[in-house]
């Protein structure tokens, strides 16, 4: 079963939840959701495996937790792929 891509209005902030990245904020833009995956653009790289809490500008979306699965350079910025946890962020 194929799930469609949902474009998210506005930006989001990913907060690092562990190690040296704890509390560090990463601004995300061009956000799209497809199933349990969030795809976005960041001006700085995020480490694969980093646990994050994601807060959205949109009031219709609740904060979520996730794990960065990949981060790829792309024309001076980075494409970020985050697997979203089914639980809400704490």
Buried (B, 14 or more C-beta within 10 A) or exposed (E): EEEEEEEBEEBBBBBBBEEEBEEBEBEBBBBEBEEEBBBBBBEEBBEEEBBBBBBBBEEEBEBBBBBBBBBEEEEEBBBBBBBBBEEEBE
